[in-house]
Amino acid sequence: MKPSRIFTAIAAVALLWGAGCASSSSRPRVSYPVTYQIQVGNSQVSASGDAQNLNVIANQNAEVVPGRRLYVYIDSPVVVDFKIVEIAGSRNRLVTKMEGTRFETSFTPRSDQARFEFSAARPNSSGLLQFTISDQPVPAPRMATN
């Protein structure tokens, strides 16, 4: 085999190996704090007989780092039920459940995914809540009121 062909073969293998090593993780990098505005509410449906309230649960899924404490802040114009659920494969673990309009909590995830669930706690109520996740304690943002 000619030396130029050997060099070309080695260069091709090195290029393929380097391309595999240089690939970045598919997990997005998050720059905290992150704030979301989430619509919560329920609907009223007429059925034969009585009206029925359907509560809609809004979810926000997040990639998290196991062992790294996260701080959660919520400011809502209506009373909401709030849950933090860790997702670990086919098993979910309820971390906390709260009800209110303004609260903050922190947790240290054990898995790399968490789901934050929001639902209106009272019938015929809806609103746009502000939800912030941070890796450090910061003052909770407050929504502007009209």
Order of alpha helices (4+ residues) and beta strands (2+ residues): alpha-beta-beta-beta-beta-beta-beta-beta
